[in-house]
């Protein structure tokens, strides 16, 4: 197996290629399940490396194989997502999005470019390790039902059968040079809530003639907040939050209905189902009491993400060897969600964070914001560390 120094040296050699890939993908973002040109571009890079692959998985997904000696001994999956978000980018860079209204604001360009770099490294050392690395470039992480779930249904974990999976995600609040791990439960399940409260509209000056759905909807939200206060005191980490309420009325016009959208997140499947029942009960009770109609839809989304303790601890130790103990941090629980969780429900996994921020350079914007960017030197670590973790996991 190659040494840390050899991996770092090769990561340095391919840095220019990885940087170019990141900037190209960033400048040409595509929304979930529409990553046609991104997929073609990544395939062209795999062609240059002579890495075998198949494409068209869930339309745009790519599966590539790097076979070492004794390729059937163990199969490790490395995953990167490719989709962007519907955000108007506000950065002033040479690689700013050319597709106005679409932006790589969650770092999927970094994930894909880093995996390209890891592929370079692993392919270079394919005669020095045993087993097979399965690389997947996945569509549609940002929207339900999640590209991960669809690729699993499409058979990504078979032919050859995968034994373990690893993925990384940018972490802008963590300084470049550092990475973070957490064993066990790490990220929440996520469900989408769509509620329409229908009352009776009318002229605002004639209250006897209408049943204001805005007031009823407000009562629903207040009652839900009593049950799900989001104060961090729940025994099971839970968030119920609403980000949209829309009633198409006016200063003197009471609308017939109000539309509400929100999210419910937790880290326990039993409580997740119970939570759905509680939400439904409260909505119906409030609306029935106020002679209003409730149309409630709870869309079950991604499951919680759990990092296998053995695999994660092995990756943590490997990261310490690669970066130094002082640069490997323990991560807290997160109520955000990630469709890599589907992989974690199927096989042993490790999902870790790559530090991409740099306060000294003013690179501090969070993901899903129009000014998100990274210190691009993180791409060297993103590529090299992913390759190093793969080699160590195959060797254990």
C-alpha positions as CSV (number, residue, x, y, z in Angstrom):
1,X,0.0,0.0,0.0
2,X,1.3,3.5,-0.8
3,X,2.4,5.8,2.0
4,X,0.9,9.0,3.2
5,X,3.7,10.9,1.6
6,X,3.1,9.2,-1.8
7,X,-0.6,10.0,-1.6
8,X,0.0,13.6,-0.7
9,X,2.6,13.9,-3.5
10,X,0.1,12.6,-6.0
11,X,-2.7,14.8,-4.7
12,X,-0.4,17.8,-5.3
13,X,0.4,16.6,-8.9
14,X,-3.3,16.3,-9.8
15,X,-4.3,19.5,-8.0
16,X,-4.5,21.6,-11.2
17,X,-6.8,19.0,-12.8
18,X,-9.0,18.9,-9.7
19,X,-9.1,22.7,-9.5
20,X,-10.1,23.0,-13.1
21,X,-12.8,20.3,-12.6
22,X,-14.2,22.1,-9.6
23,X,-14.3,25.5,-11.4
24,X,-15.9,24.0,-14.5
25,X,-18.6,22.2,-12.6
26,X,-19.2,25.3,-10.4
27,X,-19.6,27.6,-13.4
28,X,-22.0,25.2,-15.1
29,X,-24.4,24.1,-12.4
30,X,-27.5,21.9,-13.0
31,X,-30.5,21.2,-10.9
32,X,-31.3,17.9,-9.4
33,X,-31.8,15.0,-11.8
34,X,-30.9,17.4,-14.7
35,X,-27.1,17.0,-14.4
36,X,-26.7,16.0,-18.1
37,X,-23.7,18.2,-19.0
38,X,-22.1,17.6,-15.6
39,X,-22.3,13.9,-16.1
40,X,-20.8,14.2,-19.6
41,X,-18.0,16.3,-18.3
42,X,-17.1,13.8,-15.5
43,X,-17.3,10.9,-18.0
44,X,-14.7,12.8,-20.2
45,X,-12.4,13.0,-17.3
46,X,-12.8,9.3,-16.5
47,X,-12.1,8.6,-20.2
48,X,-8.8,10.5,-19.9
49,X,-7.8,8.4,-16.9
50,X,-8.8,5.1,-18.6
51,X,-11.2,4.2,-15.8
52,X,-14.1,1.9,-16.7
53,X,-17.5,3.2,-16.0
54,X,-21.2,3.0,-16.9
55,X,-23.5,6.0,-17.1
56,X,-27.2,6.7,-17.4
57,X,-28.0,5.4,-13.8
58,X,-31.1,7.3,-12.7
59,X,-30.6,9.2,-16.0
60,X,-27.3,11.0,-15.1
61,X,-25.6,8.9,-12.5
62,X,-22.2,7.4,-13.1
63,X,-20.7,4.2,-11.7
64,X,-16.9,3.7,-12.2
65,X,-14.6,0.9,-11.0
66,X,-11.0,0.9,-10.1
67,X,-9.8,-2.7,-9.6
68,X,-6.8,-3.5,-7.5
69,X,-5.1,-6.8,-7.1
70,X,-7.5,-9.6,-6.0
71,X,-10.5,-7.3,-6.9
72,X,-13.1,-9.5,-5.3
73,X,-11.6,-9.4,-1.8
74,X,-13.5,-6.3,-0.7
75,X,-15.5,-3.5,-2.5
76,X,-15.5,0.0,-1.1
77,X,-17.8,2.7,-2.5
78,X,-16.9,6.4,-2.7
79,X,-19.7,8.7,-3.4
80,X,-20.0,12.3,-4.6
81,X,-23.2,14.2,-5.5
82,X,-23.5,16.4,-8.6
83,X,-26.6,18.6,-8.3
84,X,-26.9,22.3,-7.6
85,X,-29.5,24.5,-5.9
86,X,-32.0,27.2,-7.3
87,X,-30.0,30.1,-5.9
88,X,-28.7,33.3,-7.7
89,X,-25.0,33.4,-7.0
90,X,-23.6,36.7,-5.7
91,X,-19.9,35.8,-5.7
92,X,-17.4,37.8,-7.9
93,X,-15.2,35.1,-9.2
94,X,-14.0,34.0,-12.6
95,X,-15.9,30.7,-12.1
96,X,-19.3,32.3,-11.1
97,X,-22.3,30.4,-12.3
98,X,-23.2,30.9,-15.9
99,X,-26.7,29.5,-15.3
100,X,-28.4,32.4,-13.6
101,X,-30.6,31.2,-10.8
102,X,-28.7,28.0,-10.3
103,X,-25.7,27.7,-8.1
104,X,-23.4,25.1,-6.4
105,X,-24.2,26.5,-3.0
106,X,-23.8,23.2,-1.1
107,X,-20.4,22.2,-2.4
108,X,-21.4,19.3,-4.7
109,X,-19.0,20.7,-7.2
110,X,-16.3,20.2,-4.6
111,X,-17.5,16.7,-3.8
112,X,-17.4,15.7,-7.5
113,X,-14.0,17.3,-8.2
114,X,-12.5,15.7,-5.1
115,X,-13.8,12.3,-6.2
116,X,-12.2,12.9,-9.6
117,X,-8.9,13.6,-7.8
118,X,-9.3,10.5,-5.6
119,X,-9.9,8.5,-8.8
120,X,-6.6,9.8,-10.2
121,X,-4.7,8.8,-7.1
122,X,-6.3,5.4,-6.7
123,X,-6.0,4.6,-10.4
124,X,-2.3,5.4,-10.2
125,X,-1.8,3.0,-7.3
126,X,-4.2,0.3,-8.5
127,X,-1.4,-2.3,-8.5
128,X,-0.5,-1.6,-4.9
129,X,-3.8,-2.4,-3.1
130,X,-6.3,-5.3,-3.0
131,X,-10.0,-5.0,-3.6
132,X,-12.1,-2.7,-5.7
133,X,-13.1,0.9,-5.4
134,X,-16.5,1.7,-6.8
135,X,-16.9,5.4,-7.5
136,X,-20.4,6.9,-7.9
137,X,-21.3,10.3,-9.1
138,X,-24.9,10.7,-7.9
139,X,-27.7,12.9,-9.1
140,X,-30.4,14.6,-7.1
141,X,-29.2,14.7,-3.5
142,X,-31.1,18.0,-2.8
143,X,-34.7,16.9,-3.5
144,X,-36.9,13.9,-2.6
145,X,-36.8,11.0,-3.1
146,X,-33.1,11.5,-3.2
147,X,-30.7,10.2,-5.9
148,X,-29.1,7.8,-3.4
149,X,-32.4,5.9,-2.8
150,X,-33.0,5.6,-6.5
151,X,-29.4,4.5,-7.3
152,X,-29.8,1.8,-4.6
153,X,-33.0,0.6,-6.2
154,X,-31.1,0.7,-9.5
155,X,-28.6,-1.8,-8.1
156,X,-25.6,0.4,-7.3
157,X,-24.7,-1.8,-4.3
158,X,-24.5,-4.9,-6.5
159,X,-22.2,-6.2,-9.3
160,X,-19.9,-6.1,-7.5
161,X,-21.5,-6.2,-4.1
162,X,-20.4,-3.3,-1.9
163,X,-19.0,-3.9,1.6
164,X,-18.6,-0.4,2.9
165,X,-19.2,3.2,1.8
166,X,-17.5,6.5,2.5
167,X,-18.5,10.1,1.5
168,X,-17.4,13.6,2.5
169,X,-19.2,16.9,2.7
170,X,-17.9,20.4,2.7
171,X,-17.9,22.2,6.1
172,X,-17.5,26.0,5.7
173,X,-17.5,26.7,9.5
174,X,-14.5,24.4,9.8
175,X,-11.1,25.9,8.9
176,X,-9.2,24.4,5.9
177,X,-6.8,21.7,7.0
178,X,-9.2,20.1,9.4
179,X,-11.8,17.3,9.1
180,X,-14.5,16.1,11.4
181,X,-16.0,12.7,12.2
182,X,-18.8,11.4,14.4
183,X,-19.6,7.7,15.2
184,X,-23.1,6.5,15.5
185,X,-26.2,8.8,15.0
186,X,-25.1,11.9,13.1
187,X,-27.8,13.5,11.0
188,X,-31.6,13.7,11.2
189,X,-34.4,12.2,9.1
190,X,-36.3,14.8,7.2
191,X,-40.0,14.9,6.3
192,X,-41.9,17.6,4.3
193,X,-45.2,19.0,5.6
194,X,-47.8,20.6,3.3
195,X,-50.9,22.0,4.9
196,X,-53.8,23.9,3.4
197,X,-56.3,25.4,5.8
198,X,-59.6,26.4,4.1
199,X,-62.0,28.7,5.8
200,X,-64.3,31.3,4.1
201,X,-63.1,34.5,2.5
202,X,-64.8,37.8,2.3
203,X,-64.5,41.6,2.8
204,X,-62.3,42.3,5.8
205,X,-64.8,44.9,7.1
206,X,-67.6,42.3,7.4
207,X,-66.3,39.7,9.9
208,X,-69.7,38.1,10.3
209,X,-69.4,36.9,6.7
210,X,-66.0,35.2,6.7
211,X,-64.0,32.6,8.6
212,X,-60.5,33.8,8.5
213,X,-58.1,30.9,7.6
214,X,-55.1,33.1,8.5
215,X,-56.1,33.1,12.1
216,X,-56.9,29.4,12.1
217,X,-53.5,28.6,10.5
218,X,-51.8,30.8,13.1
219,X,-53.5,28.9,15.9
220,X,-52.4,25.6,14.3
221,X,-48.8,26.8,14.2
222,X,-48.9,28.0,17.8
223,X,-50.4,24.7,19.1
224,X,-47.7,22.8,17.2
225,X,-45.0,24.9,18.7
226,X,-46.3,24.0,22.2
227,X,-45.8,20.3,21.4
228,X,-42.6,20.8,19.5
229,X,-40.8,23.8,21.0
230,X,-37.5,23.4,19.2
231,X,-35.7,24.3,22.5
232,X,-33.3,21.3,22.5
233,X,-34.9,19.9,25.7
234,X,-36.6,17.0,24.0
235,X,-35.2,13.6,24.9
236,X,-35.0,12.7,21.2
237,X,-33.5,15.6,19.1
238,X,-36.4,17.0,17.1
239,X,-37.2,20.0,15.0
240,X,-40.6,21.0,13.6
241,X,-40.3,24.3,11.6
242,X,-42.4,26.1,9.1
243,X,-40.8,28.3,6.4
244,X,-43.7,29.3,4.3
245,X,-47.2,30.5,4.9
246,X,-49.2,32.0,2.1
247,X,-52.7,33.5,2.0
248,X,-53.6,35.3,-1.2
249,X,-55.6,38.1,0.3
250,X,-55.1,41.8,0.7
251,X,-55.5,44.6,3.3
252,X,-59.2,44.3,3.0
253,X,-59.6,40.9,1.4
254,X,-59.8,37.7,3.5
255,X,-58.7,34.7,1.5
256,X,-60.5,31.4,1.4
257,X,-57.4,29.4,2.2
258,X,-53.9,29.4,3.5
259,X,-51.0,27.2,2.4
260,X,-48.3,26.3,4.8
261,X,-45.0,24.4,4.3
262,X,-42.6,23.0,6.8
263,X,-40.2,20.3,7.9
264,X,-40.1,17.7,10.6
265,X,-36.8,16.2,11.6
266,X,-35.7,13.7,14.3
267,X,-33.4,10.8,15.0
268,X,-35.7,8.0,16.0
269,X,-37.9,6.1,13.6
270,X,-40.5,5.2,16.3
271,X,-40.8,8.8,17.4
272,X,-40.8,10.0,13.8
273,X,-44.0,8.0,13.2
274,X,-45.5,9.2,16.5
275,X,-44.6,12.8,15.6
276,X,-46.6,12.5,12.3
277,X,-49.6,11.3,14.3
278,X,-49.3,14.2,16.8
279,X,-49.0,16.8,14.0
280,X,-52.1,15.3,12.3
281,X,-54.1,15.2,15.5
282,X,-53.4,18.9,16.4
283,X,-54.1,20.1,12.9
284,X,-57.5,18.3,12.7
285,X,-58.5,19.4,16.3
286,X,-57.8,23.1,15.6
287,X,-59.4,23.1,12.2
288,X,-62.5,21.2,13.3
289,X,-62.9,23.5,16.4
290,X,-62.9,26.5,14.0
291,X,-65.2,25.0,11.3
292,X,-62.3,24.9,8.8
293,X,-61.1,22.2,6.5
294,X,-57.6,20.8,6.8
295,X,-55.7,19.2,3.9
296,X,-52.5,17.8,5.4
297,X,-49.8,15.9,3.5
298,X,-46.7,14.7,5.3
299,X,-44.1,13.4,2.8
300,X,-41.7,11.0,4.3
301,X,-38.2,11.9,3.3
302,X,-34.6,10.8,4.0
303,X,-34.0,8.5,7.0
304,X,-31.5,9.5,9.7
305,X,-27.8,9.0,8.9
306,X,-25.8,6.7,11.2
307,X,-22.1,6.3,10.9
308,X,-20.9,2.7,11.6
309,X,-18.7,2.9,14.7
310,X,-16.0,0.5,13.5
311,X,-15.7,2.0,10.1
312,X,-15.8,5.6,11.3
313,X,-13.2,4.9,14.0
314,X,-10.9,3.3,11.4
315,X,-11.4,6.3,9.1
316,X,-10.8,8.7,12.0
317,X,-7.4,7.1,12.8
318,X,-6.4,7.1,9.2
319,X,-7.3,10.8,9.0
320,X,-5.1,11.5,12.0
321,X,-2.2,9.7,10.2
322,X,-2.8,11.8,7.1
323,X,-3.5,15.2,8.7
324,X,-2.2,15.0,12.3
325,X,-4.3,14.3,15.4
326,X,-4.8,18.0,16.0
327,X,-6.6,18.5,12.7
328,X,-9.2,15.8,13.3
329,X,-12.3,17.0,15.2
330,X,-15.3,15.4,16.8
331,X,-18.6,16.5,15.2
332,X,-21.8,17.3,17.0
333,X,-25.2,16.0,16.1
334,X,-26.8,17.8,13.2
335,X,-30.5,18.3,12.4
336,X,-29.7,18.8,8.8
337,X,-30.3,15.8,6.5
338,X,-28.4,14.0,3.7
339,X,-29.6,11.3,1.3
340,X,-26.3,9.4,1.9
341,X,-28.4,8.2,4.9
342,X,-29.9,5.7,2.6
343,X,-26.5,4.1,2.2
344,X,-26.0,4.1,5.9
345,X,-29.2,2.1,6.3
346,X,-27.9,-0.6,4.0
347,X,-24.3,-1.1,4.9
348,X,-21.5,0.1,7.2
349,X,-20.7,3.7,6.3
350,X,-18.7,6.8,7.2
351,X,-19.8,10.3,6.3
352,X,-17.3,12.9,7.4
353,X,-16.8,16.7,7.0
354,X,-14.1,18.5,5.1
355,X,-13.0,21.9,6.4
356,X,-13.3,24.5,3.6
357,X,-13.5,27.8,5.4
358,X,-10.8,30.4,5.8
359,X,-11.6,33.3,8.1
360,X,-8.4,35.1,7.2
361,X,-9.4,35.2,3.6
362,X,-13.0,36.1,4.4
363,X,-14.3,32.7,3.2
364,X,-17.0,32.2,5.8
365,X,-20.4,31.9,4.1
366,X,-22.5,28.9,4.9
367,X,-23.9,26.4,2.5
368,X,-27.2,27.2,0.8
369,X,-26.3,30.9,0.7
370,X,-25.6,33.0,-2.5
371,X,-22.0,33.8,-1.3
372,X,-20.9,30.3,-0.4
373,X,-17.4,29.5,-1.6
374,X,-14.4,27.5,-0.4
375,X,-10.7,27.9,0.1
376,X,-9.8,25.8,-3.0
377,X,-6.7,24.4,-1.4
378,X,-9.1,22.2,0.4
379,X,-9.4,20.2,-2.8
380,X,-6.0,18.8,-2.2
381,X,-7.1,17.4,1.1
382,X,-10.5,16.4,-0.3
383,X,-8.8,14.3,-3.0
384,X,-5.9,12.9,-1.0
385,X,-7.7,12.1,2.2
386,X,-10.6,10.3,0.4
387,X,-8.0,8.1,-1.5
388,X,-6.1,7.5,1.8
389,X,-9.3,6.5,3.6
390,X,-10.3,4.1,0.8
391,X,-6.9,2.4,0.8
392,X,-6.9,2.0,4.6
393,X,-10.4,0.6,4.6
394,X,-9.6,-1.9,1.9
395,X,-6.5,-2.9,3.8
396,X,-8.3,-3.6,7.1
